[in-house]
Amino acid sequence: MGRMLLEAVATDGGEMVLAAAIVRQGSTLCGVDTGALIGGETSGIAVSDDLAAQLPHLDVLIDFTPPDAALKNARLCAESGRALVSGTTGFTSEQAQQFEETTQGMALCQSANFSTGVNLAYNLLAQAAAVLGDGADIEIAETHHRHKADAPSGTALAMGEILAGARGQKLSDIAEFGRTGQSSLRAPGTIGFSVTRGGDVVGDHTVVFASEGERLEITHKASSRMAFARGAVRAAKWIVNKGPGRYDMQDVLGLKES
């Protein structure tokens, strides 16, 4: 994602300017020119592992780091008054609470998925769940590359939250994350999740609404992480002109108004 973000900024047409690129402490990429890193011309900006030192040069930080690092980065942004675009997933309940407390009073755009297509799918899912009601069994299937750490994916969980909300329920009350054995009959009103990990799959998500006599499937397939990177860059350009508040990609795309 780091390389994709560098490329997305470099090809954005000049409206956004790269000020820094941050990696984990001790990374072998420290000191490497960001332009060379993506196979382009020398940019004069070297990769750094010290966010605190770079923050004075930034208006907004785009962060896709793991949860522990994301919490530290959010704290630095809050202390310095910088806007934050966060695509981190996999928070524990405690980490999610810490993140929410840390980012109170700052400009934050947080989303499990910055793809335009996925965010359009969110709206379609809410509409389908509302129309079909309890008459359809809902299953969510997702596939990602072998290196993805969290499961189900943040996007799959976000889809589940939207579907449960459309039915006036909480996902935690109706989610089924695994079935095995003889007593695994489908409980009415539940939302099932299935997870596949393998190869280099960027991200596939399918929601199935199964009713008597018919089945509706809504699928999104990402063929490149550039879809997420361009969405995150779009969110960064949008939030830099906003005051303190909690936003998501639905706000950026204006989908909450439709």
Buried (B, 14 or more C-beta within 10 A) or exposed (E): BBBBBBBBBBBBEEEBEBBBBBBEEEBEBBEBBBBEBBEBEEBEBBBBBEBEEBBEEBBBBBBBBBBEBBBBBBBBBBEBEBBBBBBBBBBEEEBEEBBBEBBEEBBBBBBBBBBBEBBBBBBBBBEBBEEBEEEBBBBBBBBBEEEBEBBBBBBBBBBBBBBBBBBEBEBEEBBBEEEEEEEEEEEEEBBBBBBEBEEEBBBBBBBBBBEEEEEBEBEBEBEEBBBBBBBBBBBBBBBBEBEEEBBBBBBBBEBEEE
